[in-house]
Amino acid sequence: MKIEDKKHFHLAGVIPVAGQPLGFNFPWHDCCMPIAPDFLAIERATVECAYAGCETIWIVCHDDMQPLIKYRLGEYINDPVWASRPYDPKASEGRKPIPIFYVPIHPSDRDKRDCLSWSILYGAVSAYNVSLGISKWVTPDRYYVSFPYGIYPPEILREYRGSISSYEGFCLSYEGDTVAKNQYLGFTFNSEEFVQIRKNLRKKATGLYTSNLKEGLPRERIPIEERYSARFFTLKDVFGDLDFSGVENITAPWYYNIDSWEGYCNFLSSKERNQIKNPGKYILGSQEWNSVGFDEKRS
């Protein structure tokens, strides 16, 4: 299908959660670390996708962590642009919900190549396949990636929604660093770039494994870091080859990496932490769709 055949642009948001544990060692998942009163890291990433103008949001997580995340986020988030209009007499009717889908990692991939980078690719292909099953007219044209472990004000994306929801690339940077340099900053990619990224990942993942086999080592003696090398890939290993020189590059006013206890403490002790707040129930409120075909018991 040619690009010009589609009249509606579909920007799909992808939030990678499934990956190697960071080391916080709390009873909850690392993405559920609080970053403000009643506001979790995964919620900030979801709000970022909403500000970016995503029509759907796909959270890639394991089955065992999905219930808690869904309990906090619900089944949709309201578009911040349409969420609160005080001078609109029918403001509640004008709100635009953004569906949230929860994608479990395939059992054959779990504990083998389920790093954050793989979660991004798996979320993108899941978004495409599910949308294609509905109609070819609703398949994603581009994917926006938001990370729970990178903290910056999500509302800065509002004025760039037009640039993000376009066929041109977009990325966030801070002090010259992007996702290609292992920073948790939002970016977009399309289907063509997805194919090339996946190809490079598979080539790198099988390289260490096949080199050991050629040396005559039996499979069980190959270290797990090399047997399942994709499981330990960093963002740079997978997205380091992306060329952001010709895309619209927006610099974040400030940024904190919270994938370690030291980074988390640096954010909590910073003056910028006061700028991160729960956007409120009109945007984020653990909302669910009305049940279809469900008969309530009559008393």
Backbone as numpy.savetxt, mean C-alpha at the origin, in Angstrom:
# Nx Ny Nz CAx CAy CAz Cx Cy Cz
-6.65 -3.77 -24.98 -7.50 -2.58 -24.98 -6.62 -1.34 -24.98
-6.87 -0.45 -25.88 -6.10 0.77 -25.97 -6.46 1.71 -24.84
-5.50 2.55 -24.48 -5.72 3.50 -23.39 -6.86 4.43 -23.72
-6.91 4.91 -24.97 -7.94 5.88 -25.31 -9.33 5.28 -25.33
-9.45 3.93 -25.25 -10.76 3.30 -25.24 -11.47 3.47 -23.89
-10.69 3.73 -22.83 -11.28 3.88 -21.51 -11.52 5.35 -21.20
-12.72 5.67 -20.78 -13.05 7.04 -20.46 -12.88 7.34 -18.97
-12.82 6.29 -18.16 -12.69 6.48 -16.72 -11.35 5.94 -16.26
-10.57 6.79 -15.58 -9.26 6.37 -15.09 -9.41 5.72 -13.72
-8.87 4.54 -13.56 -8.95 3.80 -12.30 -7.58 3.77 -11.65
-7.45 4.48 -10.54 -6.23 4.46 -9.74 -6.47 3.55 -8.54
-5.72 2.47 -8.48 -5.86 1.50 -7.39 -4.77 1.72 -6.37
-5.15 1.87 -5.11 -4.17 2.00 -4.04 -3.75 0.65 -3.50
-2.46 0.46 -3.30 -1.93 -0.80 -2.78 -1.15 -0.50 -1.51
-1.50 -1.17 -0.43 -0.82 -1.00 0.86 -0.19 -2.33 1.24
1.12 -2.47 1.18 1.75 -3.74 1.55 1.90 -3.86 3.06
1.40 -4.95 3.61 1.50 -5.21 5.04 2.24 -6.52 5.29
1.93 -7.54 4.50 2.58 -8.84 4.66 4.06 -8.72 4.30
4.89 -9.15 5.19 6.33 -9.08 4.98 7.05 -9.55 6.23
8.35 -9.36 6.25 9.12 -9.81 7.40 8.87 -8.91 8.61
8.76 -9.49 9.81 8.52 -8.67 11.01 9.68 -7.70 11.24
9.35 -6.55 11.82 10.34 -5.48 11.99 11.13 -5.61 13.28
10.54 -6.17 14.30 11.27 -6.31 15.55 10.64 -5.60 16.73
9.43 -5.05 16.57 8.75 -4.42 17.71 8.30 -5.47 18.73
7.90 -6.65 18.23 7.53 -7.77 19.10 6.38 -7.44 20.05
5.36 -6.80 19.51 4.14 -6.56 20.27 3.10 -7.61 19.89
2.03 -7.76 20.67 1.00 -8.75 20.34 0.30 -8.44 19.03
0.31 -7.18 18.60 -0.32 -6.81 17.34 0.72 -6.70 16.23
0.25 -6.59 15.01 1.17 -6.50 13.88 1.87 -5.14 13.87
3.05 -5.10 13.24 3.84 -3.87 13.20 3.11 -2.71 12.55
2.24 -3.00 11.59 1.52 -1.92 10.90 0.50 -1.26 11.80
0.21 -1.86 12.95 -0.79 -1.32 13.87 -0.15 -0.49 14.99
1.09 -0.07 14.81 1.73 0.79 15.81 1.02 2.14 15.84
0.71 2.65 17.03 0.03 3.96 17.12 0.99 5.10 16.80
0.53 6.06 16.01 1.34 7.22 15.67 0.70 8.51 16.15
-0.50 8.42 16.67 -1.23 9.54 17.26 -2.39 8.96 18.05
-3.03 9.75 18.93 -4.18 9.22 19.67 -5.25 8.67 18.73
-5.61 7.40 18.93 -6.64 6.73 18.13 -6.31 6.76 16.64
-5.03 6.58 16.31 -4.61 6.64 14.90 -3.41 5.72 14.74
-3.56 4.70 13.87 -2.52 3.71 13.66 -1.78 3.97 12.35
-0.61 3.34 12.21 0.20 3.52 11.01 -0.54 3.04 9.76
-1.25 1.90 9.85 -1.99 1.39 8.71 -3.13 2.33 8.33
-3.71 3.01 9.31 -4.77 3.96 9.02 -4.23 5.18 8.29
-3.04 5.63 8.68 -2.44 6.77 7.97 -2.18 6.43 6.50
-1.69 5.20 6.24 -1.43 4.77 4.88 -2.72 4.72 4.06
-3.82 4.31 4.69 -5.11 4.27 4.00 -5.61 5.67 3.70
-5.46 6.58 4.65 -5.85 7.97 4.42 -5.02 8.57 3.29
-3.76 8.20 3.20 -2.91 8.70 2.11 -3.45 8.28 0.75
-3.88 7.03 0.64 -4.46 6.56 -0.63 -5.71 7.36 -0.97
-6.50 7.68 0.06 -7.73 8.45 -0.17 -7.40 9.85 -0.65
-6.41 10.50 -0.06 -6.01 11.83 -0.50 -5.41 11.80 -1.90
-4.78 10.68 -2.25 -4.18 10.56 -3.58 -5.22 10.42 -4.68
-6.46 10.09 -4.32 -7.51 9.96 -5.30 -7.75 8.54 -5.77
-7.38 7.55 -4.97 -7.59 6.15 -5.36 -9.08 5.81 -5.38
-9.51 5.04 -6.38 -10.90 4.58 -6.45 -11.12 3.30 -5.65
-10.07 2.53 -5.48 -10.12 1.32 -4.65 -8.82 1.24 -3.86
-8.87 0.55 -2.72 -7.68 0.37 -1.88 -7.54 -1.12 -1.58
-6.35 -1.66 -1.80 -6.09 -3.09 -1.63 -5.00 -3.27 -0.60
-5.36 -3.86 0.53 -4.42 -4.09 1.63 -3.98 -5.54 1.59
-2.69 -5.76 1.41 -2.15 -7.11 1.29 -1.65 -7.56 2.65
-2.36 -8.50 3.26 -2.01 -8.96 4.60 -2.35 -10.43 4.75
-1.75 -11.06 5.75 -2.04 -12.47 6.02 -3.42 -12.62 6.68
-3.97 -13.82 6.58 -5.30 -14.08 7.14 -5.36 -13.84 8.64
-4.27 -14.14 9.36 -4.32 -14.04 10.81 -4.30 -12.60 11.31
-3.82 -11.66 10.49 -3.79 -10.26 10.91 -4.95 -9.45 10.32
-5.66 -10.04 9.38 -6.72 -9.31 8.69 -7.89 -8.91 9.60
-8.34 -9.75 10.55 -9.50 -9.34 11.36 -9.28 -8.06 12.15
-8.11 -7.89 12.77 -7.85 -6.69 13.55 -7.77 -5.46 12.65
-7.10 -5.60 11.51 -6.98 -4.47 10.58 -8.36 -4.07 10.06
-9.16 -5.06 9.73 -10.51 -4.75 9.23 -11.37 -4.16 10.33
-11.17 -4.58 11.57 -11.93 -4.02 12.68 -11.66 -2.53 12.81
-10.42 -2.12 12.54 -10.07 -0.71 12.65 -10.49 0.08 11.41
-10.33 -0.49 10.24 -10.56 0.26 9.00 -11.97 0.10 8.44
-12.56 -1.06 8.65 -13.87 -1.32 8.06 -13.75 -1.71 6.60
-14.83 -1.48 5.86 -14.89 -1.92 4.48 -14.75 -0.78 3.48
-14.74 0.45 3.96 -14.50 1.57 3.05 -14.09 2.80 3.84
-13.48 3.73 3.15 -13.10 5.02 3.70 -13.70 6.09 2.80
-14.11 7.20 3.36 -14.70 8.27 2.56 -13.61 9.16 1.96
-13.83 9.56 0.73 -12.91 10.47 0.05 -12.85 11.78 0.83
-11.66 12.22 1.27 -11.57 13.44 2.07 -12.09 14.69 1.36
-12.02 14.71 0.03 -12.49 15.89 -0.71 -13.99 16.06 -0.56
-14.71 14.95 -0.40 -16.17 15.00 -0.35 -16.72 14.63 1.03
-15.85 14.43 2.00 -16.31 13.90 3.29 -17.05 14.94 4.12
-16.55 16.15 4.19 -17.16 17.15 5.08 -17.32 18.47 4.34
-18.56 18.80 3.98 -18.87 20.06 3.31 -19.94 20.78 4.13
-19.52 21.68 5.02 -20.45 22.27 5.99 -21.58 23.09 5.36
-21.38 23.59 4.15 -22.41 24.43 3.53 -23.29 23.66 2.56
-23.09 22.35 2.50 -23.92 21.51 1.64 -25.08 20.97 2.47
-26.35 21.29 2.13 -27.48 20.81 2.94 -27.63 19.29 2.91
-27.05 18.63 1.90 -27.11 17.17 1.81 -25.69 16.61 1.72
-24.86 17.04 2.67 -23.45 16.64 2.64 -23.27 15.14 2.74
-24.09 14.48 3.57 -23.94 13.05 3.76 -24.24 12.27 2.48
-25.12 12.80 1.63 -25.46 12.12 0.39 -24.38 12.31 -0.67
-23.57 13.33 -0.50 -22.54 13.60 -1.50 -21.21 12.95 -1.22
-21.09 12.23 -0.11 -19.83 11.58 0.21 -19.54 10.44 -0.77
-18.27 10.27 -1.04 -17.84 9.24 -2.00 -17.02 8.18 -1.27
-17.59 7.00 -1.05 -16.84 5.93 -0.36 -15.81 5.29 -1.29
-14.70 4.92 -0.71 -13.63 4.21 -1.44 -13.55 2.80 -0.86
-13.89 1.77 -1.62 -13.89 0.40 -1.08 -12.49 -0.05 -0.67
-12.43 -0.81 0.41 -11.18 -1.39 0.89 -11.28 -2.90 0.74
-10.32 -3.49 0.06 -10.27 -4.94 -0.13 -9.05 -5.50 0.60
-9.24 -6.66 1.20 -8.16 -7.32 1.96 -7.70 -8.54 1.18
-6.42 -8.54 0.82 -5.87 -9.58 -0.06 -4.90 -10.44 0.73
-5.19 -11.72 0.92 -4.24 -12.60 1.61 -3.16 -13.09 0.65
-1.96 -13.21 1.18 -0.87 -13.76 0.38 -1.16 -15.22 0.05
-0.86 -15.63 -1.16 -1.09 -17.02 -1.57 -0.29 -17.97 -0.67
-0.90 -19.09 -0.27 -0.19 -20.02 0.62 1.16 -20.49 0.09
1.29 -20.61 -1.22 2.57 -21.06 -1.78 3.66 -19.99 -1.69
3.27 -18.75 -1.43 4.23 -17.66 -1.32 4.58 -17.32 0.12
3.72 -17.70 1.05 3.93 -17.31 2.44 5.20 -17.95 3.00
5.99 -17.12 3.68 7.27 -17.52 4.27 8.28 -17.97 3.23
8.04 -17.62 1.96 8.98 -17.96 0.90 9.42 -16.72 0.13
8.47 -15.85 -0.22 8.84 -14.62 -0.93 7.90 -13.48 -0.55
7.35 -13.53 0.65 6.38 -12.52 1.06 7.06 -11.35 1.77
7.91 -10.65 1.06 8.47 -9.40 1.56 7.52 -8.26 1.17
7.79 -7.05 1.64 6.92 -5.93 1.30 6.86 -5.70 -0.20
7.99 -5.88 -0.87 8.02 -5.67 -2.32 7.12 -6.66 -3.04
7.17 -7.93 -2.60 6.30 -8.93 -3.22 4.84 -8.64 -2.92
4.55 -8.13 -1.73 3.18 -7.78 -1.39 2.64 -6.70 -2.32
3.48 -5.75 -2.71 3.06 -4.71 -3.65 2.67 -5.33 -4.98
3.52 -6.19 -5.50 3.24 -6.81 -6.80 2.03 -7.73 -6.72
1.92 -8.48 -5.62 0.78 -9.38 -5.47 -0.52 -8.59 -5.33
-0.47 -7.47 -4.63 -1.65 -6.63 -4.51 -2.08 -6.05 -5.85
-1.11 -5.67 -6.67 -1.42 -5.10 -7.98 -2.07 -6.13 -8.89
-1.52 -7.33 -8.93 -2.08 -8.36 -9.81 -3.44 -8.82 -9.31
-3.64 -8.83 -7.99 -4.95 -9.19 -7.44 -5.98 -8.14 -7.80
-5.61 -6.86 -7.70 -6.51 -5.78 -8.06 -6.91 -5.88 -9.53
-5.95 -6.21 -10.37 -6.24 -6.32 -11.81 -7.15 -7.51 -12.10
-6.84 -8.67 -11.52 -7.62 -9.87 -11.82 -9.05 -9.76 -11.31
-9.23 -9.23 -10.11 -10.57 -9.08 -9.55 -11.38 -8.08 -10.37
-10.75 -6.97 -10.73 -11.45 -5.95 -11.53 -11.79 -6.48 -12.91
-10.88 -7.25 -13.50 -11.14 -7.81 -14.83 -12.29 -8.80 -14.77
-12.44 -9.50 -13.64 -13.56 -10.42 -13.51 -14.90 -9.71 -13.48
-14.89 -8.42 -13.12 -16.12 -7.63 -13.15 -16.35 -7.05 -14.54
-15.35 -6.36 -15.05 -15.44 -5.77 -16.38 -14.07 -5.22 -16.77
-13.76 -5.30 -18.05 -12.48 -4.76 -18.50 -12.44 -3.24 -18.36
-13.59 -2.61 -18.21 -13.66 -1.15 -18.12 -13.28 -0.64 -16.74
-13.17 -1.52 -15.76 -12.84 -1.06 -14.42 -11.46 -1.56 -13.96
-10.68 -2.13 -14.87 -9.34 -2.56 -14.50 -8.47 -1.34 -14.20
-7.56 -1.47 -13.25 -6.70 -0.33 -12.88 -5.81 0.11 -14.03
-5.70 1.42 -14.19 -4.78 1.99 -15.17 -3.42 2.29 -14.54
-3.43 2.53 -13.25 -2.19 2.81 -12.53 -2.38 2.44 -11.06
-1.27 2.19 -10.38 -1.31 1.77 -8.98 -0.53 2.76 -8.13
-1.15 3.17 -7.03 -0.46 4.05 -6.08 -0.13 3.24 -4.84
1.13 3.28 -4.42 1.60 2.49 -3.29 1.82 3.40 -2.09
1.22 3.02 -0.96 1.38 3.74 0.29 1.88 2.77 1.36
2.83 3.21 2.17 3.44 2.34 3.17 3.02 2.72 4.59
2.81 1.73 5.46 2.51 2.06 6.86 3.72 2.61 7.61
4.93 2.31 7.12 6.13 2.61 7.90 6.83 3.90 7.50
6.24 4.67 6.62 6.76 5.98 6.28 5.76 7.04 6.73
6.19 7.97 7.59 5.28 8.96 8.17 5.55 10.34 7.57
4.55 10.92 6.96 4.56 12.28 6.44 3.11 12.70 6.29
2.82 13.98 6.20 1.41 14.41 6.15 0.73 13.94 4.87
-0.31 13.10 4.96 -0.95 12.57 3.75 -1.73 13.62 2.97
-2.15 14.70 3.63 -2.98 15.71 2.97 -2.22 16.50 1.91
-0.88 16.38 1.86 -0.12 17.11 0.85 -0.42 16.60 -0.55
-1.00 15.40 -0.65 -1.29 14.81 -1.96 -2.56 15.37 -2.59
-3.37 16.05 -1.81 -4.66 16.50 -2.32 -4.52 17.37 -3.56
-3.60 18.31 -3.57 -3.47 19.22 -4.70 -2.82 18.56 -5.91
-2.32 17.34 -5.75 -1.67 16.65 -6.86 -2.50 15.47 -7.36
-3.76 15.42 -6.98 -4.61 14.29 -7.38 -4.69 14.14 -8.90
-4.75 15.26 -9.59 -4.82 15.19 -11.06 -3.57 14.58 -11.66
-2.41 14.90 -11.09 -1.15 14.34 -11.60 -1.02 12.86 -11.26
-1.51 12.48 -10.08 -1.40 11.08 -9.67 -2.33 10.21 -10.50
-3.57 10.67 -10.72 -4.54 9.91 -11.52 -4.36 10.26 -12.99
-3.21 9.94 -13.52 -2.91 10.18 -14.93 -2.00 9.06 -15.42
-1.77 9.04 -16.71 -0.93 7.98 -17.28 0.55 8.27 -17.10
0.90 9.42 -16.54 2.28 9.75 -16.26 2.64 9.29 -14.86
3.93 9.08 -14.61 4.38 8.59 -13.32 4.37 9.67 -12.25
4.42 9.24 -11.00 4.42 10.15 -9.86 5.17 9.48 -8.72
5.90 10.28 -7.96 6.56 9.74 -6.78 6.81 10.86 -5.77
6.91 10.45 -4.52 7.29 11.35 -3.44 8.76 11.14 -3.11
9.41 12.20 -2.71 10.81 12.10 -2.32 11.06 12.94 -1.08
12.17 12.67 -0.43 12.58 13.47 0.71 14.10 13.49 0.76
14.66 14.68 0.69 16.10 14.87 0.65 16.75 14.05 -0.46
16.05 13.96 -1.58 16.57 13.25 -2.74 16.34 11.75 -2.75
15.80 11.21 -1.68 15.57 9.77 -1.58 14.13 9.43 -1.96
13.96 8.28 -2.60 12.64 7.76 -2.99 12.56 6.30 -2.58
11.51 5.63 -3.03 11.37 4.20 -2.75 12.53 3.42 -3.36
13.14 3.95 -4.42 14.27 3.27 -5.05 15.50 3.25 -4.16
15.46 4.05 -3.09 16.57 4.08 -2.13 16.11 3.61 -0.75
15.16 2.71 -0.77 14.70 2.04 0.47 13.91 2.94 1.41
13.28 3.98 0.91 12.47 4.84 1.76 10.99 4.57 1.50
10.18 4.64 2.56 8.76 4.32 2.47 7.97 5.54 2.01
8.17 5.92 0.77 7.53 7.09 0.18 6.63 6.64 -0.97
5.46 7.26 -1.09 4.48 6.84 -2.08 4.97 7.03 -3.51
4.48 6.16 -4.40 4.83 6.24 -5.83 3.78 5.50 -6.63
3.81 5.68 -7.93 2.88 4.97 -8.81 3.65 4.16 -9.85
2.99 3.15 -10.38 3.53 2.38 -11.50 2.36 1.84 -12.30
2.63 1.47 -13.55 1.58 0.95 -14.42 1.85 -0.52 -14.75
1.04 -1.08 -15.63 1.14 -2.51 -15.93 2.46 -2.87 -16.60
2.93 -2.00 -17.51 4.19 -2.28 -18.19 5.35 -2.31 -17.20
5.36 -1.34 -16.29 6.42 -1.33 -15.28 6.29 -2.51 -14.34
5.06 -2.93 -14.05 4.84 -4.09 -13.21 5.49 -5.33 -13.81
5.31 -5.55 -15.10 5.88 -6.73 -15.76 7.40 -6.73 -15.66
8.01 -5.57 -15.86 9.47 -5.49 -15.80 9.97 -5.68 -14.38
9.26 -5.11 -13.39 9.67 -5.26 -12.00 9.59 -6.72 -11.57
8.49 -7.39 -11.93 8.34 -8.80 -11.56 9.40 -9.66 -12.24
9.71 -9.33 -13.46 10.74 -10.09 -14.19 12.10 -9.95 -13.49
12.45 -8.74 -13.09 13.72 -8.52 -12.41 13.75 -9.22 -11.05
12.60 -9.21 -10.35 12.55 -9.87 -9.04 12.78 -11.37 -9.18
12.10 -11.97 -10.14 12.26 -13.41 -10.32 13.68 -13.77 -10.74
14.29 -12.91 -11.54 15.66 -13.18 -11.98 16.62 -13.10 -10.81
16.46 -12.10 -9.95 17.33 -11.97 -8.78 17.07 -13.08 -7.78
15.82 -13.49 -7.63 15.46 -14.49 -6.63 16.03 -15.86 -6.98
16.04 -16.19 -8.26 16.53 -17.50 -8.67 18.03 -17.52 -8.88
18.65 -16.36 -8.92 20.09 -16.30 -9.18 20.90 -16.98 -8.09
20.67 -16.63 -6.83 21.41 -17.23 -5.72 21.13 -18.72 -5.61
19.88 -19.09 -5.83 19.48 -20.49 -5.67 20.14 -21.37 -6.73
20.06 -20.95 -7.97 20.62 -21.76 -9.05 22.14 -21.81 -8.99
22.78 -20.74 -8.52 24.24 -20.76 -8.41 24.71 -21.80 -7.40
23.99 -21.99 -6.32 24.34 -23.00 -5.34 24.08 -24.40 -5.87
22.99 -24.56 -6.62 22.72 -25.87 -7.20 23.81 -26.28 -8.17
24.33 -25.31 -8.93 25.39 -25.61 -9.89 26.68 -26.03 -9.19
26.85 -25.56 -7.96 28.04 -25.94 -7.20 27.90 -27.31 -6.56
26.74 -27.94 -6.74 26.55 -29.30 -6.25 25.97 -29.41 -4.86
25.57 -28.28 -4.26 24.98 -28.34 -2.93 23.57 -28.91 -3.02
23.22 -29.84 -2.14 21.82 -30.33 -2.11 20.90 -29.22 -1.64
19.64 -29.31 -2.03 18.67 -28.25 -1.75 18.55 -27.97 -0.26
18.54 -29.01 0.55 18.32 -28.81 1.98 19.52 -28.15 2.67
20.68 -28.13 2.03 21.86 -27.52 2.63 22.06 -26.07 2.20
21.23 -25.62 1.28 21.31 -24.23 0.85 20.69 -23.35 1.93
21.37 -22.32 2.41 20.81 -21.46 3.46 19.45 -20.90 3.05
18.56 -20.75 4.05 17.21 -20.29 3.74 17.23 -18.88 3.14
18.25 -18.06 3.52 18.35 -16.72 2.96 18.58 -16.75 1.46
19.15 -17.84 0.95 19.40 -17.97 -0.48 18.33 -18.84 -1.15
17.82 -19.84 -0.41 16.79 -20.69 -0.99 15.51 -19.89 -1.25
15.16 -19.05 -0.29 14.00 -18.17 -0.41 14.47 -16.72 -0.36
15.38 -16.37 -1.24 16.03 -15.05 -1.18 15.04 -13.91 -1.34
13.97 -14.11 -2.12 12.99 -13.03 -2.33 12.32 -12.62 -1.03
12.29 -13.50 -0.08 11.66 -13.21 1.21 12.39 -12.09 1.95
13.68 -11.89 1.62 14.50 -10.92 2.34 14.87 -9.73 1.47
14.21 -9.58 0.32 14.51 -8.45 -0.56 14.05 -7.14 0.07
14.85 -6.11 -0.11 14.46 -4.77 0.32 13.72 -4.07 -0.82
13.19 -2.91 -0.53 12.53 -2.13 -1.59 13.51 -1.77 -2.68
14.73 -1.47 -2.30 15.75 -1.11 -3.29 16.07 -2.27 -4.21
16.08 -3.48 -3.67 16.38 -4.66 -4.49 15.38 -4.83 -5.63
14.13 -4.45 -5.39 13.07 -4.68 -6.37 12.76 -3.44 -7.18
12.68 -2.29 -6.50 12.28 -1.06 -7.19 13.46 -0.12 -7.46
14.66 -0.58 -7.20 15.83 0.26 -7.42 16.06 0.62 -8.87
15.53 -0.18 -9.80 15.74 0.09 -11.23 14.70 1.03 -11.81
13.70 1.41 -11.02 12.69 2.33 -11.54 13.31 3.70 -11.81
12.98 4.27 -12.95 13.51 5.57 -13.33 12.48 6.65 -13.00
12.76 7.46 -11.99 11.86 8.53 -11.59 12.29 9.89 -12.13
13.25 9.88 -13.03 13.76 11.16 -13.54 12.73 11.89 -14.39
11.89 11.17 -15.10 10.93 11.81 -15.99 9.53 11.90 -15.44
9.35 11.62 -14.14 8.01 11.65 -13.55 7.88 12.89 -12.66
6.65 13.19 -12.29 6.45 14.32 -11.37 6.89 13.91 -9.97
7.87 14.62 -9.48 8.48 14.30 -8.20 8.14 15.39 -7.20
7.41 15.03 -6.15 7.00 15.98 -5.12 7.79 15.70 -3.84
8.35 16.74 -3.27 9.14 16.60 -2.06 8.25 16.72 -0.82
8.32 15.74 0.05 7.56 15.78 1.30 8.17 16.83 2.22
7.34 17.59 2.94 7.88 18.63 3.84 8.70 18.05 4.98
8.36 16.84 5.42 9.13 16.12 6.41 8.78 14.64 6.30
9.63 13.80 6.85 9.45 12.35 6.69 10.18 11.62 7.80
9.55 10.56 8.32 10.17 9.72 9.33 9.97 8.26 8.97
11.04 7.50 9.08 11.03 6.06 8.85 10.84 5.38 10.20
9.74 4.64 10.36 9.45 4.01 11.66 9.52 2.49 11.56
10.42 1.96 10.74 10.53 0.50 10.65 11.49 -0.07 11.70
11.89 0.75 12.65 12.71 0.30 13.76 12.30 1.06 15.02
12.69 0.55 16.18 12.34 1.22 17.43 12.97 2.60 17.52
14.21 2.71 17.03 14.89 4.01 17.05 14.17 5.02 16.18
13.78 4.59 14.98 13.06 5.50 14.09 11.69 5.86 14.65
11.04 4.90 15.29 9.73 5.16 15.90 9.85 6.19 17.02
10.88 6.04 17.84 11.09 7.00 18.93 11.46 8.38 18.39
12.21 8.42 17.30 12.56 9.72 16.69 11.31 10.46 16.24
10.36 9.72 15.67 9.12 10.36 15.25 8.31 10.85 16.44
8.17 10.02 17.47 7.37 10.40 18.63 7.97 11.58 19.39
9.28 11.76 19.30 9.93 12.86 20.00 10.07 14.12 19.14
9.57 14.05 17.90 9.70 15.19 16.99 8.54 16.16 17.17
8.74 17.39 16.73 7.66 18.38 16.78 6.62 18.11 15.69
6.99 17.40 14.64 6.05 17.12 13.54 4.98 16.12 13.93
5.21 15.37 15.00 4.21 14.35 15.37 2.86 14.98 15.68
2.84 16.24 16.08 1.58 16.91 16.39 0.77 17.22 15.13
1.40 17.08 13.96 0.69 17.33 12.71 -0.07 16.10 12.22
0.21 14.97 12.82 -0.45 13.72 12.44 -1.62 13.49 13.39
-2.84 13.50 12.84 -4.03 13.31 13.65 -5.04 12.42 12.91
-5.89 11.80 13.69 -6.99 11.04 13.10 -7.90 12.01 12.36
-8.19 11.77 11.08 -8.99 12.72 10.29 -10.45 12.81 10.71
-10.90 11.91 11.58 -12.28 11.99 12.05 -13.19 10.95 11.43
-14.37 10.80 12.05 -15.29 9.74 11.66 -15.89 9.96 10.27
-15.91 11.19 9.76 -16.48 11.41 8.44 -15.58 10.85 7.33
-14.32 10.63 7.64 -13.39 10.04 6.67 -13.05 8.61 7.06
-12.62 8.43 8.30 -12.15 7.14 8.77 -12.95 6.74 10.00
-13.80 5.73 9.86 -14.64 5.40 10.99 -15.06 3.95 11.06
-14.25 3.02 10.56 -14.58 1.59 10.58 -15.99 1.35 10.06
-16.21 1.81 8.83 -17.55 1.75 8.26 -17.74 0.48 7.43
-18.96 -0.02 7.40 -19.26 -1.25 6.68 -20.43 -1.02 5.73
-20.47 -1.80 4.67 -21.57 -1.72 3.72 -22.82 -2.36 4.32
-23.95 -1.92 3.86 -25.20 -2.56 4.27 -25.26 -3.98 3.73
-25.79 -4.88 4.54 -25.88 -6.29 4.12 -26.86 -6.43 2.99
-26.56 -7.36 2.08 -27.44 -7.64 0.94 -28.03 -9.04 1.11
-29.37 -9.15 0.99 -30.01 -10.45 1.10 -29.97 -11.03 2.49
-29.96 -10.19 3.49 -29.88 -10.66 4.87 -31.19 -10.33 5.59
-31.84 -11.34 6.14 -33.08 -11.15 6.87 -32.81 -11.16 8.37
-33.13 -10.04 9.01 -32.96 -9.98 10.44 -34.09 -10.77 11.13
-33.74 -11.38 12.25 -34.73 -12.13 13.01 -35.72 -11.16 13.68
-36.94 -11.48 13.53 -37.98 -10.64 14.15 -38.27 -11.15 15.57
-38.37 -10.23 16.49 -38.63 -10.61 17.86 -40.11 -10.86 18.08
